[in-house]
Amino acid sequence: MLDTQAATAGAVRAGTARLPGPARLLGTQVGYQIRLLLFSGRAVAVGIGLPVILMLASKGSAKDSHPNVAGWAVFGLTITAWTSYGVRLVAAREAGVLQRWRATPLPRWCYFVGAIAATTVVAVLAGAVTIGAALAFYGPHFDDGNAVDLTVKGSLAVLVALVLAAFAWAATATAVTSLIPTVEAAFPVLILSYFPLVIISGVMFSVTEPHWLSTFATYLPAQPLIDAVTRAVEPAPGAPFLDARDLGVLACWAAGGLLAAIALFRWQPHRPRQRRAARKELSRPRGSRGSA
């Protein structure tokens, strides 16, 4: 990938070749970013392994309880698209990686969209693995003793909801990273904003009181996804797999997060004011320093 980019950059500077088409550029960038995420042991362990382990532990803690499969699937998806991705993006920016990408012939939008799309794919994989693990370990009766009938329509409904929600979380995380000044602050900021949101949304356990809080959670991008996954694994006769309101909430978060990310995205590393002032002082002529 890097060799191809270097060759392309040299050809473009020489005026002897053109960049590949947008579709090929974006596909290559998405594939490259997916490999980076999957080869990161931390992202795989936290996003894919941790939800499955916690789901098995919650089921084993009480014989009469049933695992909250939808909640743990959403947990894996959201922590991948929010925390893992956000920390990696801040680290890349502060290390100057984004600045170097910006200097290549690759269009800025291609890197920007490719990173969000790749994160969406890996986050959807994390949610799907959790659902698959529930079926593998508990069979078709993991939900309160009722047989789970994950039909083709139900599977497609889950996939649509997972993709839309993962894109919403990744786009919003991209916007939030522009407000995080350092790598050291990335994890605390993202995790402290993450857990209150998923807790009141019922990802780990049901929250019904106070009523205004449970109502507020329906407008967040976690609970609509839980409802969509629950409807897919518990198909009610005559009920739609995807609720229009849930899709509307997720679509609004996806669009709003993308617009905010476009407006706020930072390519340059964050430089404290003291460092900028010191550099300006060093760049001034010696005579002007003494006369100031």
C-alpha positions, 0 to 999 in steps of 0.5 A: 500500500505504501509502495503504491502510494509512493509510486503514484506520488512520484508519477503525479509529480512527474506528470506522467500518470493520474491517480486511480479512480475514486472507487478504487482509491476508496476501496484500497484505503478501506481495506488498508484501514481494516487491516490496521484495525484487525492487526491491532490486538487491543482493538480485537480483544476489546471490541470482539473478545470482551463482549463475548467474555462478559456475556458468558460471565453474565449468563454463568452468574445466575442459572435462571438468567438469560444473557442480554445478547442485544446489549452485549452486541451493541457494547462490542460495536460501540466500544470499537467505533467510539473508544478504540477508534477515537484513541487511535485517531488522536494518537495518529494525529499527535504523532504526525501520521495524519499530517503526512497522509495529508501531504500525499496525493491521496484526496483528503476525503478518501482518507477521511471516509475510508477511516470511518468506513473501515471502523464501521466494518470492524464494529459491525463484525464485533456486534455480529460475532457476539450474536453468533457466539450466543447462538453457538454457546446457548443454541436457539433458546438463549432469550428467556427460553423462547426459540430465536428465529433469526430469519433472512429478513431478520438478519438483513434488518440486524445488518442494516441497523448495525451498519447505520449505528456503527457509522453514526458512532464512528462519525461522531467519534471523529468529530469529538477527537478534534476536541481532545488535545493529547493522547493521554487525554484521549482514553479518559475523555472517550471512556468517561463520555461513553459509559454514562451513555451506554448505561442509561441506554440499557446496554448492560442492564435495563434502566426504567427509572426515572421516566424522563431518563429512559425517554431521553435514552431513546434519542441516543444512538445506542437504545434504537440499535438494541431495539432493532437487534431485539426485534430481529432475534425475537420476531413478533407476529406482524411487527416490523423488524426495523422501527421507522423511529429507530432508523430515523434516530440512527440516521440523524446521528449518522448525518449529524456526526458526519457533518460535525466531523467534516467541520471539526476534523483536525489534521495538524497535531495539537500544539499548546500555546506555550510551545507556539510562543517559544517557537515564535521567540526562537524564530525572531532575529537575535537583535529583535529579542533583546530590544523587545 
